[in-house]
Amino acid sequence: MPNNAETIENLARKLERVRILNDLKDCKTLEEFQELTRKYETLCNEDKL
């Protein structure tokens, strides 16, 4: 049985994946996709700091 922290972490991961998928579905052009890629690269790089 997962504890509260594990449950919250699992739900947060699922929510983030849904948000990313929705962002990807909104892309209509290659430029929009590239802009979204830069956005997520920036976020990932900031997480490393």
Secondary structure, 3 states (H helix, E strand, C coil): CCCHHHHHHHHHHHHHHHHHHHHHHHCCCHHHHHHHHHHHHHHHHHHHC
